[in-house]
């Protein structure tokens, strides 16, 4: 079965180029010219990946991804943001609201395909052999149903935060530096910078904050992070 991609891009030339490149690579692609039509399409179908332009008319990329992550049925879809913005604060903003990766225009089709495959690898479901329930206090992760619960109430996590929390819950009480977390959680890819770890740590803490579990993700000065109830 081919990988399905929803492309949301208002520039017709870029949209056609990406659409053609994805189909040539064996993907299926649905192309939308704005955020409204993209969200409307998502009401009936769920792609494996979303390629999302930052500067869209009407509902821009940031608002699009906020709505996506707030929807229980769509929150786990990985997203790569496409943008001409090159400043580091723009990259951090995109990642902070829920993007899983970020690619600057102009880019080559082979680079885009490689980025898509890299994100899908690290956002893939937890292997069935690894399926189990992990628990720390009232925080429970069920890897079979891909849910995180506190006292029966679901906590919404993006795919990268889910894998990060899964790694932490399997390996509590040990400190890991950013490079180690990239290797263990993101996998072998040259596309992710170490500071990206900090952005996803903030997103994970924010998701855990309403249930008062954000303090489980601890900063270890001079080292990195650990997951601990101590």
C-alpha positions, 0 to 999 in steps of 0.5 A: 500500500502506497504512502498517502500524503495531503499537500496544502500549498497555495502556490500552484507551481510548487503544488504541481511540482510536489504533487508530481514528485510524490506520485513519481516516488510512488506516493498517493497525493491529495493537493489542497490550495488552502487551509480550509479545503485541507481541513475539509478533506480531513473530515473524511480521510486520514493521510499518512503524512501532511505537507503544510505550507506556512504562509497560507491565505485564510487559515495559515499553517500555524492555525491549521496545525493547532486545529489538527493537534486539537482533534483526537482523530487527527492529532497523530498525523505527522506534519512537515512544514514547508516555508520560505522563512529561514530564521531560527525563531520561525523554525522553533515556532513551527515545531512548538505548535506541533510540526514534526519537521521543517523544510525551507523553500527552495528544496529539491524533490529528492530532499523532500522525499528523504525528509518524508521517509525520515519523519515516517520512520520515527513517527511510525507506530510502536512495534507490536512486539513492544506493545504493553502498558507502561505506568508511572503513578497515575500516568499510563501509556497503552502502546496497543491503543496508542493512548496516554491516560491519567485517571482514565482521561486521555492526554493528547500527544503528537506522534513525536511526543508519544515516542519521546514519552514512550522512551522515557517511560521505558527508561526512567531514572536515567539522564540522557543528553540531547544527542542520545535522545536523537539517536534513540527517539528520532533514529539515524537521520541527519536532518534533526538538530539537537535544539529540536529536542528542547522544543519537543521536551517543551511540547511534552511538558505542556501536554502533561502540565494540566494533570500535574505530570510535567515535573516528571520530565526533568532537566539535568543541568550540564547533561540533558533530561531524565524521566523520574518521579523523585 
